[in-house]
Amino acid sequence: GGGALLLTMNVMLGTPNGRAVVSAPPVVEVLSEGEVAALRDEFKASLKAFENDLESDVLSQPFRAWNADAQHDIKTAKARAIDVFSGGDYTEAVREVQTATAKARTELSAMNVAFDAALAAAQSAYVTDAFDQAKLHITQALSLRPASQDAQSLGHKIDQLPQVLSLVKAVEEARLQNDVMGEIKNLR
């Protein structure tokens, strides 16, 4: 024991016009062994939580289809966190894994909102017999959450809609022509 870790940061001072940049003397932050151990533990816990709670969703094909740029940014932040941790900059490592976590949560939340909106739009189109709109929205919902039982079930109903609408139309035509046998035949 008894050692301390020195962290240095270069501070860049700029002029309002952004042309001249002067480097100030490095700012040195001295951390005790306890602080270093706490940062290391915080990083490990944050990284483990990210990997257990968010990473599989972020790395999924639906998420990539939803927002490939966000997926790249999140993967890059995680990789950078591990790199700076390996280099001993534990404060920056914690910051980077927190950045990856926050961005993952934000994007996954936005993806869930988009799924809910697409599913609701598909349901609304379905109940008004708007097949093309229903198909468009359920396809979008299923692209965001392919394993959703609700979306799969609604998708199946939507796929059957043209056949059902055709039969309803035939029954209505038979009824208009006062063709009871035709009406009965189409109801079966």
C-alpha positions as semicolon CSV with decimal commas, in nm:
position;residue;x (nm);y (nm);z (nm)
1;G;0,000;0,000;0,000
2;G;0,018;0,363;0,035
3;G;0,060;0,437;-0,337
4;A;-0,147;0,689;-0,525
5;L;-0,251;0,715;-0,885
6;L;-0,184;1,035;-1,072
7;L;-0,427;1,133;-1,343
8;T;-0,337;1,419;-1,573
9;M;-0,561;1,619;-1,799
10;N;-0,455;1,874;-2,057
11;V;-0,669;2,183;-2,050
12;M;-0,703;2,369;-2,378
13;L;-0,789;2,737;-2,360
14;G;-0,927;2,898;-2,674
15;T;-1,003;3,250;-2,783
16;P;-1,359;3,350;-2,876
17;N;-1,276;3,336;-3,247
18;G;-1,135;2,986;-3,202
19;R;-0,806;3,062;-3,385
20;A;-0,542;3,067;-3,115
21;V;-0,520;2,781;-2,871
22;V;-0,291;2,789;-2,572
23;S;-0,211;2,479;-2,369
24;A;-0,229;2,538;-1,996
25;P;-0,014;2,343;-1,752
26;P;-0,156;1,997;-1,688
27;V;-0,408;1,961;-1,409
28;V;-0,307;1,674;-1,183
29;E;-0,569;1,482;-0,990
30;V;-0,430;1,260;-0,715
31;L;-0,648;0,967;-0,614
32;S;-0,596;0,756;-0,307
33;E;-0,582;0,378;-0,332
34;G;-0,933;0,365;-0,189
35;E;-1,064;0,604;-0,455
36;V;-0,891;0,405;-0,728
37;A;-1,038;0,080;-0,594
38;A;-1,383;0,239;-0,577
39;L;-1,359;0,361;-0,938
40;R;-1,239;0,019;-1,054
41;D;-1,530;-0,148;-0,873
42;E;-1,778;0,106;-1,009
43;F;-1,653;0,044;-1,362
44;K;-1,676;-0,333;-1,326
45;A;-2,029;-0,312;-1,181
46;S;-2,144;-0,066;-1,449
47;L;-1,994;-0,273;-1,729
48;K;-2,150;-0,593;-1,592
49;A;-2,492;-0,422;-1,564
50;F;-2,461;-0,293;-1,922
51;E;-2,368;-0,637;-2,051
52;N;-2,642;-0,817;-1,855
53;D;-2,927;-0,569;-1,899
54;L;-2,878;-0,392;-2,232
55;E;-2,610;-0,533;-2,458
56;S;-2,802;-0,825;-2,609
57;D;-3,085;-0,590;-2,710
58;V;-2,839;-0,334;-2,851
59;L;-2,657;-0,601;-3,053
60;S;-2,979;-0,751;-3,192
61;Q;-3,072;-0,737;-3,559
62;P;-3,395;-0,544;-3,488
63;F;-3,198;-0,276;-3,302
64;R;-2,945;-0,254;-3,587
65;A;-3,233;-0,213;-3,833
66;W;-3,388;0,049;-3,604
67;N;-3,072;0,260;-3,565
68;A;-2,739;0,127;-3,691
69;D;-2,563;0,455;-3,606
70;A;-2,672;0,437;-3,242
71;Q;-2,566;0,072;-3,226
72;H;-2,221;0,169;-3,357
73;D;-2,193;0,459;-3,110
74;I;-2,287;0,238;-2,816
75;K;-2,045;-0,038;-2,916
76;T;-1,772;0,221;-2,964
77;A;-1,834;0,377;-2,621
78;K;-1,815;0,034;-2,456
79;A;-1,493;-0,053;-2,639
80;R;-1,345;0,283;-2,547
81;A;-1,444;0,231;-2,183
82;I;-1,257;-0,099;-2,177
83;D;-0,955;0,056;-2,351
84;V;-0,924;0,349;-2,111
85;F;-0,983;0,118;-1,815
86;S;-0,694;-0,099;-1,939
87;G;-0,483;0,216;-1,961
88;G;-0,559;0,303;-1,598
89;D;-0,792;0,600;-1,655
90;Y;-1,069;0,470;-1,433
91;T;-1,261;0,798;-1,412
92;E;-1,287;0,817;-1,792
93;A;-1,370;0,444;-1,811
94;V;-1,665;0,492;-1,576
95;R;-1,776;0,797;-1,779
96;E;-1,763;0,601;-2,107
97;V;-1,958;0,300;-1,977
98;Q;-2,217;0,540;-1,835
99;T;-2,238;0,708;-2,177
100;A;-2,294;0,370;-2,345
101;T;-2,557;0,279;-2,088
102;A;-2,746;0,607;-2,116
103;K;-2,749;0,601;-2,496
104;A;-2,860;0,235;-2,498
105;R;-3,147;0,308;-2,258
106;T;-3,257;0,613;-2,459
107;E;-3,249;0,432;-2,794
108;L;-3,417;0,117;-2,661
109;S;-3,690;0,332;-2,510
110;A;-3,740;0,513;-2,843
111;M;-3,751;0,177;-3,021
112;N;-4,018;0,053;-2,779
113;V;-4,225;0,368;-2,835
114;A;-4,200;0,313;-3,213
115;F;-4,307;-0,050;-3,169
116;D;-4,608;0,048;-2,958
117;A;-4,708;0,315;-3,211
118;A;-4,675;0,076;-3,506
119;L;-4,875;-0,195;-3,327
120;A;-5,150;0,053;-3,233
121;A;-5,162;0,186;-3,591
122;A;-5,184;-0,171;-3,726
123;Q;-5,468;-0,253;-3,485
124;S;-5,651;0,066;-3,579
125;A;-5,615;-0,005;-3,951
126;Y;-5,723;-0,366;-3,898
127;V;-6,049;-0,273;-3,724
128;T;-6,134;-0,036;-4,009
129;D;-6,052;-0,306;-4,268
130;A;-5,766;-0,098;-4,414
131;F;-5,555;-0,395;-4,521
132;D;-5,266;-0,207;-4,686
133;Q;-5,218;0,026;-4,389
134;A;-5,256;-0,259;-4,140
135;K;-4,997;-0,466;-4,329
136;L;-4,755;-0,173;-4,346
137;H;-4,777;-0,102;-3,972
138;I;-4,764;-0,465;-3,856
139;T;-4,457;-0,522;-4,074
140;Q;-4,290;-0,228;-3,902
141;A;-4,392;-0,353;-3,557
142;L;-4,262;-0,703;-3,629
143;S;-3,933;-0,563;-3,760
144;L;-3,884;-0,394;-3,421
145;R;-3,998;-0,684;-3,204
146;P;-4,021;-1,008;-3,406
147;A;-4,090;-1,225;-3,101
148;S;-4,392;-1,023;-2,984
149;Q;-4,689;-1,258;-2,947
150;D;-4,934;-0,968;-2,979
151;A;-4,776;-0,850;-3,303
152;Q;-4,757;-1,203;-3,444
153;S;-5,122;-1,268;-3,360
154;L;-5,236;-0,941;-3,514
155;G;-5,017;-1,008;-3,819
156;H;-5,193;-1,341;-3,869
157;K;-5,535;-1,172;-3,847
158;I;-5,425;-0,904;-4,091
159;D;-5,300;-1,167;-4,336
160;Q;-5,649;-1,322;-4,332
161;L;-5,825;-0,989;-4,381
162;P;-5,846;-0,992;-4,765
163;Q;-6,017;-1,333;-4,762
164;V;-6,259;-1,226;-4,488
165;L;-6,339;-0,900;-4,669
166;S;-6,403;-1,093;-4,990
167;L;-6,654;-1,320;-4,813
168;V;-6,824;-1,024;-4,645
169;K;-6,859;-0,857;-4,984
170;A;-7,007;-1,176;-5,136
171;V;-7,258;-1,202;-4,849
172;E;-7,357;-0,838;-4,895
173;E;-7,407;-0,889;-5,270
174;A;-7,621;-1,198;-5,211
175;R;-7,825;-1,005;-4,956
176;L;-7,877;-0,718;-5,203
177;Q;-7,996;-0,966;-5,465
178;N;-8,221;-1,130;-5,206
179;D;-8,032;-1,457;-5,267
180;V;-8,072;-1,640;-4,935
181;M;-7,891;-1,955;-5,060
182;G;-7,597;-1,749;-5,187
183;E;-7,584;-1,566;-4,858
184;I;-7,580;-1,894;-4,662
185;K;-7,315;-2,043;-4,895
186;N;-7,081;-1,748;-4,841
187;L;-7,127;-1,754;-4,464
188;R;-7,002;-2,109;-4,443
